[in-house]
């Protein structure tokens, strides 16, 4: 038998069909097992990475949120209240929060060091002295949170909180970035330097 198309020349003869391997291009049983093992290993690895990440073992799942503040213009000091939370599934040892910067000296931190179980938090108070009212830290300045782990310390930097500028109207609307938002340390340093 000869296969043709529309009366044209033969495409394949019976002898050619007989020589073709009907299993050509198919995986053998051994190759299918190897592929299944490989896919299982890759999926298992990805699940382990995601679980490790979410647990806080790979990267601490800690979050610090501004919850209040106080200023003393006579002493040129301010306090910043943070809620530090463990969002992961592993216990964390928070060894430090905050830092000094240009024109700002960190005087002390209350409630740190501390251990945080999963889904718990602690209220932390950072006390700062404004050492130079004309030249203090400007721009975004994230708050560092250092976590100790058995294999070493790791510092995370949460998004820098912002506050409303003193000249912000009582009500206003905007699209995109808030035009009256200022970094937390700028707002508090200006209040302390009045």
Secondary structure as UniProt FT lines:
FT   STRAND          2..4
FT   TURN            6..7
FT   STRAND          10..13
FT   HELIX           14..19
FT   TURN            22..25
FT   HELIX           29..55
FT   STRAND          62..72
FT   TURN            73..76
FT   STRAND          77..86
FT   STRAND          92..97
FT   TURN            102..103
FT   STRAND          104..110
FT   STRAND          114..116
FT   TURN            118..119
FT   STRAND          121..130
FT   STRAND          144..149
FT   TURN            150..151
FT   STRAND          152..157
FT   STRAND          162..164
FT   TURN            166..167
FT   TURN            179..180
FT   STRAND          181..183
FT   HELIX           184..192
//
